[in-house]
């Protein structure tokens, strides 16, 4: 298929400050890209992709890092998805939940170009990498013309395909705090064709720590079953302070489904998605508990 890319301008800033200056100048006419894998799918028509938009390419401004700091893991917004999957720390609990999401994201070729910042800033309710970051209690570093601010990832999504970024702001970094306690995590994704290239019908990430025989901190993140990814707080409270037995896990899974608000579409009905929330949350919690025990 031939697609005409009709952009008003192309900009390749040298650093974050230059990027913010360009975004401030062009406002909502600026379109930030790094891997660029979300540009074509968002085209308004075959022959008028991006008319009036200024592409701002941030692939070369030094945001492609992954490094361990004193208190957290720092991931630059332009780090590719495959580089995250290959980072050694993400093969270990509890951070392995992020590598599990990477493995479920698209194809090897796309993951070589797609970036974590792009996956988050697209603000899709089914974004695979958002949910493990919810589970790991990540914070996002955002830079604008007047200040740098940090927000919890759960405050980043304010509507379907709508994030908390202002037009003159850029996502700079994702910070994942080191977990001082032993923890278990899991990520599960259900697609229509059960392949990695599917958009999720339902995706789930779970995290919990134990205090003796009972659950302590519990996080249950859901995607594709509402306008934004979110944590099922009521379901979390059902397990907190309780034994992670089959009965309590099933109660939490049902509460998570009750908190979801999926829509009917061509890929699945809302009723089917709700039923699958119960199954996937239960399986993810069981996985998390089993991994905690290891």
Buried (B, 14 or more C-beta within 10 A) or exposed (E): EEEEBEBBEEBBBEEBEBBBBBBBEBEEBBBBBBBBBBBEEEBEEEEEBBEEBBBBBBBEBEBBEBEEEEEBBBBBBBBBBBBBBEBEBBEEBBBBBBBBBBBBBBEEEBBEBBBBBBBBBBBBBBBBBBBBBBBBBBBBBBBBEEEEEEEEBBEBBEEEEEBBBBEBBBBBBBBBEEBEEEBBBBBBBBBEEEEBEBBBBBBBBBBBBBEEEEBBBBBBBBBBBBBBBBBBBEBBEBBBEBBBEEEBBBBBBBBBBBBBEBBEEEBBEBEBBBEBBBBBBBBBBBBBBEBBEE
